[in-house]
Amino acid sequence: MNTQEIANRLVELCRQGDWETCYKELYSPDVWSIEPEGAMGGQVQGMEAIAEKGKKWNEAMEEFHGSEIGEPIVAGNHFSFTMTMDATFKGVGREKMEEICVYEVKDGKIVKEQFFYEVAPQPQG
């Protein structure tokens, strides 16, 4: 698949909430995943690390209320789309998160994902 086809397929699967198929079908085993500084998950490499990051994310969530996935924008071997999530998190409450998701493709697989969103400042103590 080329970058546009991968972008379209990822958007389709994300809209269905089918994360498992996303990872199995579209991702390189050595993929990098990068969250903003100060966010849960940090920077990890490999499918096992991404699975662990996803597990922690799910454990932090009390209730998922829905999401919206924008249309992909492709430039060369990169693509991006917007994602809005509405969820209630343990100890935090309900939040509506807006982010830009950016992906890099090499040899027909996603080799890097990076997410850009506002991270609440942590209390100093």
C-alpha positions in Angstrom: 0.0 0.0 0.0 1.1 3.5 -0.6 0.9 6.4 1.9 -2.5 7.5 0.8 -4.0 4.0 1.0 -2.4 3.5 4.5 -3.8 6.9 5.6 -7.3 6.0 4.3 -7.2 2.6 5.9 -6.0 3.9 9.3 -8.8 6.5 9.3 -11.4 3.9 8.5 -10.2 1.5 11.2 -9.9 4.3 13.8 -13.5 5.4 13.1 -14.5 1.8 13.8 -12.4 1.7 17.0 -10.6 -1.3 15.6 -7.2 -0.6 17.1 -6.0 -4.2 17.0 -6.4 -4.4 13.2 -4.6 -1.0 12.8 -1.6 -2.3 14.5 -1.5 -5.8 12.9 -2.2 -4.6 9.4 -0.5 -1.2 9.1 2.3 -0.9 11.6 6.0 -1.9 11.4 7.0 -4.1 14.4 9.7 -1.5 15.2 7.4 1.5 15.1 8.1 4.6 17.2 5.2 6.2 19.2 5.7 9.7 20.6 3.4 11.6 23.0 3.9 15.2 24.0 6.4 16.0 26.8 4.7 15.5 30.1 2.0 13.2 28.7 1.4 9.6 29.8 3.2 7.2 27.5 6.2 9.3 26.5 8.3 7.9 23.7 8.3 4.2 23.0 9.5 1.8 20.3 8.0 -1.5 19.2 4.6 -3.1 19.2 5.0 -4.6 22.7 5.7 -1.1 24.2 2.8 0.4 22.3 0.5 -2.3 23.6 1.7 -1.6 27.2 1.1 2.1 26.6 -2.4 1.4 25.3 -3.1 -0.8 28.4 -2.2 2.0 30.8 -4.3 4.5 28.8 -7.3 2.2 29.0 -6.7 1.6 32.8 -6.7 5.4 33.3 -10.1 5.8 31.6 -13.4 5.4 33.4 -15.7 5.9 30.4 -15.3 6.5 26.7 -18.0 8.8 25.3 -16.9 8.9 21.7 -14.4 10.3 19.1 -14.2 12.0 15.8 -11.5 11.4 13.2 -10.8 13.9 10.5 -9.8 13.3 6.9 -6.2 12.4 6.2 -3.8 14.9 4.7 -0.9 13.3 2.8 2.5 14.8 1.9 5.1 12.4 0.5 5.6 9.6 3.1 3.8 11.4 5.9 0.2 11.9 6.7 -1.9 13.5 9.5 -5.4 13.8 10.7 -7.2 15.4 13.6 -8.8 13.3 16.4 -11.2 14.5 19.1 -11.9 12.2 22.0 -14.4 12.6 24.8 -13.6 10.5 27.8 -13.8 10.4 31.6 -10.5 9.7 33.3 -9.9 8.4 36.8 -9.2 11.3 39.2 -9.5 13.9 36.4 -13.1 13.8 35.2 -14.5 14.2 31.8 -12.3 15.8 29.1 -12.6 16.5 25.4 -9.2 16.1 23.9 -8.2 17.5 20.5 -5.1 16.4 18.8 -3.2 16.2 15.6 -1.9 12.7 14.8 1.1 12.5 12.4 2.4 9.3 10.8 5.5 8.4 8.8 5.4 5.5 6.3 8.3 3.4 5.0 8.1 0.3 2.9 4.3 0.1 3.1 4.1 0.3 6.9 3.8 3.0 9.6 7.2 3.4 11.2 6.4 6.4 13.4 3.4 8.0 15.0 3.5 11.3 16.9 0.6 13.0 18.7 0.3 16.7 19.4 -2.1 17.9 22.0 -2.2 20.2 25.1 -0.9 18.5 28.3 -2.2 19.9 31.6 0.6 21.2 33.8 1.5 18.9 36.6 1.3 20.4 40.2 4.7 21.4 41.5 5.5 20.0 44.9 
